[in-house]
Amino acid sequence: MDLNERAAKIKLLLMDVDGVWTDGKLHYTTGPNGEVVETKAFNAQDGIALRWAGWNGITLGVISGRNSPATEHRAKQLEVKHIHQGHIEKVPILEGIVKEEGISLDEVAFVGDDLTDAIVMKRVGLAVAPANAREEVKRIAHLVTKSAGGDGAVREVIELILKAQGHWRDLLAKYEVE
């Protein structure tokens, strides 16, 4: 099955966060009361693409090995339905979401960059690794994006899906950039 055929089937887009939504670097600073606060930089073009995916019927989710208030805030802002943090073992989360959504694994895309993501990627219909992913992960991906995580990789995946499903031209027309 070719890449466009895989993308045309996608109903659910699941993603890791650190290294996919972000560049994978963890930034800590001291808050006003002296407590340590984590900050993250998210890509605005990834964000708008996530909204477009949602508008076009793609259910969104994140499965992250780390807990982060910044991730929670950004995911809610983008109307991400499935937000799972603190899960290094991601297959049970994948299985639960697929069961809840009533879809098959070939209707799922997953974007991941590290070994904890590889096991999920081997089970889904469209497995994507950003350019900054580990080599072992790139080898099992159906697609390796040109962009790195936090720098447009998610946007690339969503454009692929929207084009394969016939939504891209309508989106361009909406913004008068045909």
N, C-alpha and C positions, 0 to 999 in steps of 0.2 A: 504494500500500500504506500502511495507516495505522500509527501508532506501535506499537500492541499487536501487530499482525501481524509487524512487524519484530522486536520484542522476543521474541516467542514462538519465533522461529527460532534465537536466539543460543545457541551452544555455546562460544564463546570471547570473553572480555572482555579487551581490551587497553587499556592506559591510559598516558598520559604521566605524569610524576611531579610536577615543579615546576609549580605552578598547577592541578594536578588532585588529587593526593594531599596537596599542601601549598598554602599560600596564594601560593606563587611567590617568596616572599622567601628570600634566602640569608643565613643567620646564621653568622658566624665568631667564634670565641673562641680564646683562647690556652690550650693544654693545659699539663699540669704540667711538661713539658720545654721549654716555650717555642714548640712547634710550633703552627701554625694548625690548628684543628679546626673542621669544619663541623657544625652541628647543624640538625635539622629538626623541625618540629612536625607530627605526624600526628594525624588525627581518629580517636578510638576508635570512634565509631559507623560510620565508613567501614570500619574494621578488622573489626568483627564482621560487617558486611554482606558483606565479602569472604570471610570464613569460611563464611557461609551459602551464598553463591554456589557455593563449592567443594563443600560438602556436597551441593548439589543438581545436581552434574554440570557446572557451568560451569568450564571451564578458564580460568585467570587468567594475565595477562602484563603486563609493563611494558616500554615502549620509551622510554628517556630520552636526551636529548642530552648529559646530563652524567653523569660517574661520581661516585658518592657511596657511601661505606661505610654511611651511615645508611639509604639506600634499599635497599642489599643486605640489611642486617640486617632491616629491616621487611618486605621482600618474603619473605624466608625464614621469618620468624616467622608470616606469613600463608599460608604454603604456596603461594606463587605459583610456578607451573611455569616460566614463561618470563621470565627477567630479562635484559634487554639494555640496557646503559648505554653512553654515549659514542657514540651514533648520531644524528647530526643528520638524515641521510638514512634515513628510516624505512621506506620502501616495500620495499627488499630484505629487511629484517627481517620485515615483515608477510608477504611472499610465502613466506619460509622457514618461518615458523611455520605458516601455512595448509597448506603442503605436508606438513610434519611431522605435523600433526594430521589430515590427510586430510579436510578440510572445504572448503566453498566460502566465498567472501568474503561472501555474504549471511548466513552464520551467524556473522559476526564483528561485535562492537560495539567501537568505539574512542572513548575519551574524551580530548579534547585541547583545549588553550587557545590555541595560538599557530600561526603560519604554518607551522612545520615539521610540524605535525600535520594541517594542512588536506589535504594531498595523500593522506594515509592515510584521512582521513575520507571523501573522495570515492569511495573504493574499497570501503567496507564496507557491510554491511546496515543497521547502526544507528550513526549518527554523532552524538556528544553533545558539547556544549560546556558547561562550567560557566559560571555567571553572570559570572565575572570574565574570561572569554575575550575575545580580540580581536574586534572587530566583524566583521572579515572572516571569522573562523572561525564566529562565531554564524550568519552568513548561510547557510553551507553545512550546518549541523547539522540533523538531523532533530528534535533536542530540545535546548533550552537549559534547564539546570536552574535552579531557583529559588535554590539554594545555590551559593556560591562554592567553588572548589577549596580543599581543606583545611578546609572548613566544612560537609561533608555532601553534596557533589555526587555523590561515588561512591555513597553510600548511596541517593540518589534513583534512580540508574541501576539499581542492583541490585534495589531494591524493584519498579521497573517490570518488569524482566525476570522476577523471581520471581512477580509477580502474573500476567503474561501467560502464563507457563508453568504456572500452577496450583499453585505451591508455597507461596504466601503464607499461605493459610488454615492449612495444616499447621504452618507455622512459628509462627503466632500461637497455635495450640492447644498446641504444644510448650511455650511459655512461659506458657500459661494466661491469655492476654490477648485471647481471641476477642471 
